[in-house]
Amino acid sequence: MSVDIIGYGAFFLTMALTYSIMCLGLNVQWGQTGLFNVGIAAFVAIGAYVSALLTTPETPDRFGGFDLPIAIGWLGGALAAGLAAWLVGALTIRLRSDYLAIATFGVAVSVQLCVLNIQPLTGGAFGIGFIPRPFANLAGNPLGFGLANLALVAGVVLALYLALEHLAKSPWGRVLRAIREDETAAQALGKRPIRFRLQAFTIGGAIMGLAGAVQGHFIGFIAPDNYLPILTFQVWAMLIVGGSGSNRGAILGAILVWGLWALSAAAVSTVVPPEQQARAASLQIVAIGIGLCLILLLRPRGILGEGRSSATGRATMKSKANSKAES
């Protein structure tokens, strides 16, 4: 029994950490720069499908099957999602808040329809199976397989966390926060907000693509239903709960919200009669919504959100801009 619990714990944490990678990407876009992206599912799907096409064995009824190493697939998925984010950003990054949200949501719907209907490339509604899984040689040992994958994904999250923390403390990261607080003041200081916003959007999209690739290889199967708009809602809830603007908060929020999602699913399967479980599945969304409301009421900035107030940041930026204008 203890072995089963440890094995499930490893599976749970590995899945939660794949969502942490998505949250870290969103934190670059929204938490650091203030870009309202609701097309997260699109970039996650691109990363997952590109990595799957690069690494799966050759099949007669589908393009791809290059049978490349998993590391190449992960890198290719991240680069493809980053390129897609750059293309989308180049067209939409000048839009503000709600208009950018509408545009990115349209991109997410378009990508989901493409992976559903371009069957010779994506497998259509049946998806892509037989995706190679890391440490497949340990498949006969579920505990060893789960712990090895947990260690691998935890290493990826740690590397991303350290890299993003370094970027956040660098001059580039300070410019992003300046744009988030007051874009006009940042522009008055000689910065080019459009360029920095596009860079942040591209990096965030690439990280989301990496998350899709990592998650796809861990599960071993991907399908269009994995990338519905509910995925975007989940990731946003994770970042808000953990604390926007904090990389540690993004990781913590992903673990907590995924735990709530898994717990509500287990409660539905054990308490609700089988014939009513399809309807009761919506209780998962209700549970996350209630948790999100409680966090916003008790800690409006999230559990580990940035402590510095936006008003203070804007006041500092405006004073610097005014000083430069007067000189």
Summary of the structure (lengths in Angstrom):
residues: 327
radius of gyration: 20.6
end to end distance: 72.0
largest distance: 73.1
contacts: 1157
relative contact order: 0.17
helix: 78%
strand: 1%
